[in-house]
Every structure is written in C-alpha cells, then in structure tokens.
C-alpha cells in the first residue's frame, strides 16, 4: 500500500471453489497474529447490508448476470468503505478471501463485458499480494463433492444453461472461470500457488512470498 501512502497491507487469495485458498488464508492469519500483527479477514459476499438481498434473489433463481454482478459489487463496495480502507489506514494486515478478481472471472464468464466489470470496480486498490491457487478441475470437483455432495444452483452455473446435469454444469462453469484466471495471471501479477501440494508446503510458500514482498513489515521467524 506504499504507493497509496497507506501503512496497512492488503493480501488476497483467489481461485475456484475447492482450491483450498480459504484454508491457507486462515493459516496465514494465525501466523501473522501469533507474531503480533493486527489482522482483519474479510470474505466475499459477506456484507450484512447486502447478503440478505442476494440470498433472496438466489432462492428465487431469477438473477440476471448484470443484477448478480451489481449485487456483488454493492457488497464489495460496502465492505471496502466500512472495513477494508479504514483498517488499511490504521496499519492492519487486511486478508481478503476473494477480491475484485472473483468478479472479473465469474461475471465475465456469465457474459458481462470485461470493460464494464472493471469499470464497476475501478475504485478498488491493487493488493500488495494476490495469491492465485491453481488447481485442476478434476481435483476441485472431487474436493467439493467430498465435502458437500449437493451443489447450489448459481455455484454450478445452472443459470447459464450449460448442461441439464448440475455436476456437468459445475465442471463446465468452473473450467471457464479457470480460463479467466489464467488470462489475468500475468497481467495482474498473481503469485501462483500449486494447490495440489500439501497444506504445510503451500503455507510455507505463502509465508516466504509475504516475507519477500513485504520485507520489514512482517515477522521474520517461522511458525509451525
């Protein structure tokens, strides 16, 4: 955040469902807290102001791609103004489980204009580090179905008429999202994590990258 004159650090994780990004972010949070850092974790689609409205729309299964995109943008804007920016100004490590890149990948996959989506989110700050957890679609599907065998309508992209079979629709939809992430990878400067590695190995890579890129503002010792 130095380029904005803000003392805090913004670290985000991105990737498709089943990539393990949330687990890794929480491990990073514990490590930073253990070493005396002030940390705040924020999640996608978690604003109390918008969450209930989004939930109602999803239940009725009548959200258009544009409406879906604008609801998530409103949620993000509320969290950005109320939580993310104030805490960054206060010197916190703000950890975001999904950031604007989720909108770039999902909304474009649903048919929204890439230029339009980016314009909607042009108020957002570029993070200090954006981790992208790269995982093969088969591994992702296996992990998701092992944890909760029933897929949700929008999660599986059923609104896009990709397939009448919800599992096949999920596979196609998530594969297209992966494609969008890959298109962004170099342009956005993602720190790519091989999400098929062991949990400890992934976490060590994350910590090493945080230390290297944010030297002086992060703990120097290794915590198991």
Secondary structure, 3 states (H helix, E strand, C coil): CHHHCCCCEEEEEECCCCCCHHHHHHHHHHHHHHCCCCEEEEECCCCHHHHHHHHHHHHHCCCCHHHHHHHHHHHHHHHHHHHHHHHHHCCCEEEEECCHHHHHHHHHHCCCCHHHHHHHCCCCCCCCEEEEEECCHHHHHHHHHHHCCCCCCCCCCHHHCCCCCHHHHHHHHHHHHHHHHHHHCCCCCCEEEECCCCHHHHHHHHHHHHHHHCCCCCCCCCCC
